[in-house]
């Protein structure tokens, strides 16, 4: 992550990697709107994955429809 603008000693960061990380964090933020995903009701990985896939598809469809 980049440092603050008023920092005396600048910290080097990879801008492209930071942009990718930001996209992934925003995607998880949108997914957590779904309560079952945010609280992880499903204990098994397969069950949890079966909830994440439709939520991701719905999120992408909303994004495409808005554009």
N, C-alpha and C positions, 0 to 999 in steps of 0.2 A: 504494500500500500504506500502511496506517496505520503511524504511528510506534510505538515502544515506549511502554509506559505510564509509564516513568520519565523520558521525554524532557522537558527543560525547555521548549523551544519546540515547541508542537504543530504538526504539519503537517496541513493540510487535505487531505482525500481524499473522493472520491465513493464513498459506501458501496455504492450499487446497482451501479456499474461494477466495484467490487472483488469483489462477490459473483459477478457474471457471469464475471469473469476466473478466479476460483477454481474455478468449475464447469468451465470449459474446461480448466484445468490438471489437474484431477482426472481428467477424461475421457481426456486424453492419457496420464496416468499409468497408467490402467487398460488403455489400448490397448497400452502398451509391455510388457505382460506377454507379448504375442505377439512372439517373437523376430524374426520376419521384418519386423515393423513397427519395432521398436526399432533394429535395425541397418540398416534400409533396404536389403535385398538387391536389391530391384527398382530399377533405375536409371531406368526410364521412368515418367513421371507416371501414365500410364494403368494400368500394372501395379501401381504402388504404391496407386493409388486402388482398384483391384479387390481389394486385400488389406484396406484400411482399412474399406470398406463392410461386409463380412461380420463383421469384428471389432467394429465399432460396433453392428451389429444384435444380435450375441451378447451384448454388454455390456448393451444395453437390455433384452433378454429376461431376462437374469439379474436385473436391477434390478426389472423388473415382477413376475417370479416370486417374488422375495424379499418384495415388499410385500404 
